[in-house]
Amino acid sequence: MRTDVRALAGFVPDCAVLFGRLLRDPRVPRRSKVLVAALIPYLALPFDLIPDFIPVAGQLDDAILVAFVLRRVVRHTGPELVRELWPGPDSSLRVVLRAAGCR
């Protein structure tokens, strides 16, 4: 249980590290980098398409955008690159790959 809590607590920072690594990796196509680069400031902005104070839906729009961008990156680079660049535990990586449409 402690491992799960640590993985959950580190999930957002691990995603931030992954996005930074994707931006710097020459194997990632330019279109995918543009999507990742646009996603980062959107997630950091205090306002969203659906405000965060609306329960569930407020956080869901961010999660959907992250999943969409990850799916596009995985489709253009393959899940192996994401596995290579993922800084966190394997349990979190499985969540990321599932969100990206990998089984």
C-alpha positions as CSV (number, residue, x, y, z in Angstrom):
1,M,0.0,0.0,0.0
2,R,2.8,2.4,0.8
3,T,4.3,1.8,-2.7
4,D,0.9,2.7,-4.3
5,V,0.7,5.9,-2.3
6,R,4.2,6.9,-3.3
7,A,3.5,6.1,-6.9
8,L,0.3,8.2,-6.8
9,A,2.1,11.1,-5.1
10,G,4.9,11.1,-7.7
11,F,2.6,10.7,-10.7
12,V,2.2,14.3,-11.6
13,P,5.9,15.1,-11.1
14,D,6.8,12.0,-13.2
15,C,4.5,13.2,-16.0
16,A,6.2,16.6,-15.9
17,V,9.7,15.0,-16.2
18,L,8.4,12.8,-19.0
19,F,7.0,15.8,-20.9
20,G,10.4,17.6,-20.5
21,R,12.3,14.5,-21.7
22,L,9.9,14.2,-24.7
23,L,10.5,17.8,-25.7
24,R,14.3,17.3,-25.6
25,D,14.4,13.9,-27.3
26,P,15.3,14.1,-31.0
27,R,13.3,10.9,-31.8
28,V,10.0,12.7,-31.0
29,P,8.5,14.2,-34.1
30,R,8.0,18.0,-34.2
31,R,4.2,17.7,-34.2
32,S,4.3,15.7,-31.1
33,K,6.6,18.2,-29.4
34,V,4.3,21.0,-30.3
35,L,1.4,19.2,-28.6
36,V,3.5,18.5,-25.5
37,A,4.7,22.1,-25.5
38,A,1.2,23.4,-25.7
39,L,-0.1,21.1,-23.0
40,I,2.4,22.1,-20.3
41,P,1.3,25.8,-20.1
42,Y,-2.4,24.8,-20.3
43,L,-2.0,22.6,-17.3
44,A,-0.2,25.3,-15.4
45,L,-2.8,28.0,-16.2
46,P,-5.2,28.8,-13.3
47,F,-8.2,28.7,-15.7
48,D,-9.4,25.8,-17.8
49,L,-12.1,24.9,-20.3
50,I,-14.1,23.5,-17.3
51,P,-13.1,25.2,-14.0
52,D,-11.4,23.0,-11.4
53,F,-13.9,24.0,-8.7
54,I,-16.6,21.9,-10.5
55,P,-16.3,18.4,-8.9
56,V,-14.9,15.7,-11.1
57,A,-15.5,17.4,-14.4
58,G,-13.0,20.2,-13.5
59,Q,-10.1,17.7,-13.2
60,L,-11.4,15.4,-15.9
61,D,-10.7,17.9,-18.7
62,D,-7.0,18.0,-17.8
63,A,-6.8,14.2,-17.6
64,I,-8.4,13.9,-21.0
65,L,-6.0,16.3,-22.6
66,V,-3.0,14.5,-21.0
67,A,-4.3,11.2,-22.3
68,F,-4.9,12.7,-25.8
69,V,-1.4,14.1,-26.0
70,L,0.2,10.9,-24.7
71,R,-1.8,8.8,-27.2
72,R,-0.5,11.0,-30.1
73,V,3.1,10.8,-28.8
74,V,2.9,7.0,-28.4
75,R,1.3,6.5,-31.9
76,H,4.2,8.5,-33.5
77,T,7.1,7.2,-31.4
78,G,5.9,3.9,-30.0
79,P,5.5,2.9,-26.4
80,E,9.1,1.8,-26.1
81,L,10.3,5.4,-26.1
82,V,7.8,6.4,-23.4
83,R,9.0,3.3,-21.4
84,E,12.6,4.5,-21.8
85,L,11.9,8.1,-20.8
86,W,9.5,7.4,-17.9
87,P,11.2,8.3,-14.6
88,G,8.6,6.7,-12.2
89,P,7.6,3.2,-11.1
90,D,6.3,0.6,-13.5
91,S,2.9,0.7,-11.9
92,S,2.5,4.4,-12.9
93,L,4.0,3.7,-16.3
94,R,1.2,1.1,-16.9
95,V,-1.4,3.8,-16.1
96,V,0.3,6.2,-18.6
97,L,0.4,3.6,-21.3
98,R,-3.2,2.5,-20.7
99,A,-4.2,6.2,-21.0
100,A,-2.3,6.4,-24.2
101,G,-4.3,3.4,-25.6
102,C,-1.6,0.7,-25.2
103,R,-2.5,-2.6,-23.7
